[in-house]
């Protein structure tokens, strides 16, 4: 009798697990999409204030307008460029830059010095050098999750947490999710998303900045 009850419980739990896992995936993807949209809003506010999205040329302007900030601004990573959004605005939290990754920490919202948006606190990659006036609205500007240093998406992470899809924020602040193949590639219009021949790149290879 007891053995039969245990078996029944195991079967019921087993039937419920796929739904729980699927719900977790949808939750992680929804959070990533919502945060990407919030990053998009911050980027457009920055563009209106500084005449472009964060780039190397906007660093002196941001520092000049916010002389009391002790947050370092660099040119190498997506963290560097996202820090310009923090320094230039009224943002007092790091949460918009978060998405669930393998073992990345949740934002601690410490917004001072080198601890502001520190290593691992954002997994979003940033496409530098874009302009809302020179590039079409469908141009990707923030993507997730890329393999560090490569123009490939993390297929295993996408499959585990995001239903096999990658998150892409475009210049028009729309967020799309595209299927990722086993090689880590996303195809749009029959071409790899990073192919310079994609119409939105205008013949130039995208300047991808990976997270720290």
Secondary structure, 3 states (H helix, E strand, C coil): CHHHHHHHHHHHHHHHHHHHHHHHHHHHHHHHHHHHHHHHHHHHHHHHHHCCCCCHHHHHHHHHHCCCCCCCCCCCCHHHHHHHHHHHCCCCCCHHHCCCCCCCCCCCCCCCHHHCCCCCCCCCEEEECCCCCCCCCCCEEEEECECCCCCCECHHHHHHHCCCEEEEEECCCCEEEEECCCCCCCEECCEECCCCCCHHHCCCCCEEECCC
